[in-house]
Amino acid sequence: MSDEARRRYWRRNLSYLAGLLTVWFVVSYGCGILFVDQLDRIRLGGFGLGFWFAQQGSIYVFCLLILIYVRLMNRLDREFDVDERG
C-alpha cells in the first residue's frame, strides 16, 4: 500500500472512530446525565427513560457501536485490499 493510500485509510478510520465516539458520548453522558430529568418524563418498562439510559441503554448503544465499527472497518479493509480474507 502506498503512503498516500495508508494516510487515506487511517484518516477514514479516525473519522469513523470520532463519529462513533461522539454518538457514545452523547448517549452515555448526555442521555444518562445531562438530559436525565427531561428523559425521565418518558416511561420505559416502568422506569424513566433517563434512568434506563444511565443503567442499560448506554451499554446497549455501546455494543451496537462496536458492531457498526466492525462492519465499517471490514468494508474499509476490503476497499483498501488489506482484509484478512486475502
C-alpha positions in Angstrom: 0.0 0.0 0.0 1.4 3.4 -0.9 1.9 6.1 1.7 -1.0 8.1 0.3 -3.3 5.1 0.5 -2.2 4.4 4.0 -2.9 8.0 5.0 -6.4 7.9 3.5 -7.1 4.6 5.2 -6.1 5.9 8.6 -7.9 9.3 8.0 -11.1 7.4 7.3 -10.6 5.1 10.3 -10.1 8.0 12.6 -13.2 9.7 11.2 -15.2 6.5 11.9 -13.8 6.5 15.5 -14.6 10.2 16.0 -18.2 9.8 14.8 -18.9 6.7 16.8 -17.2 8.0 20.0 -19.3 11.2 19.6 -22.5 9.1 19.5 -21.3 7.1 22.5 -20.6 10.3 24.5 -23.9 11.9 23.6 -25.8 8.8 24.6 -23.9 7.9 27.8 -23.2 11.4 29.1 -26.0 13.4 27.5 -28.9 11.0 27.9 -27.6 9.4 31.2 -26.6 12.6 33.0 -27.4 15.9 31.3 -30.8 15.3 30.0 -31.9 12.7 32.6 -34.7 14.9 34.1 -36.3 15.6 30.7 -36.0 11.9 29.6 -37.4 10.6 32.9 -40.8 12.1 31.8 -40.9 9.3 29.3 -41.5 5.9 30.9 -40.0 2.6 29.6 -40.8 -0.6 31.4 -42.0 1.3 34.5 -38.8 3.4 34.7 -37.8 6.8 33.4 -36.0 6.8 30.1 -33.1 8.8 31.6 -32.6 6.2 34.3 -32.8 3.4 31.6 -30.1 5.1 29.5 -27.9 5.6 32.6 -28.2 2.0 33.6 -28.7 -0.1 30.5 -29.3 2.0 27.3 -25.7 3.3 27.0 -24.3 -0.2 27.3 -26.7 -1.4 24.5 -25.7 1.5 22.4 -22.0 0.9 23.0 -22.4 -2.8 21.9 -24.2 -1.6 18.8 -21.5 0.9 18.0 -18.9 -1.9 18.3 -20.9 -3.9 15.7 -21.2 -0.9 13.4 -17.4 -0.2 13.7 -16.6 -3.8 12.8 -18.8 -3.6 9.7 -17.3 -0.3 8.7 -13.8 -1.5 9.2 -14.4 -4.7 7.2 -15.7 -2.7 4.4 -12.8 -0.3 4.6 -10.3 -3.1 4.7 -11.8 -4.6 1.5 -11.8 -1.2 -0.2 -8.0 -0.8 0.5 -7.3 -4.5 -0.1 -6.0 -5.2 3.4 -8.7 -7.6 4.5 -7.8 -10.9 6.1 -9.6 -13.0 3.5 -6.6 -12.5 1.2 
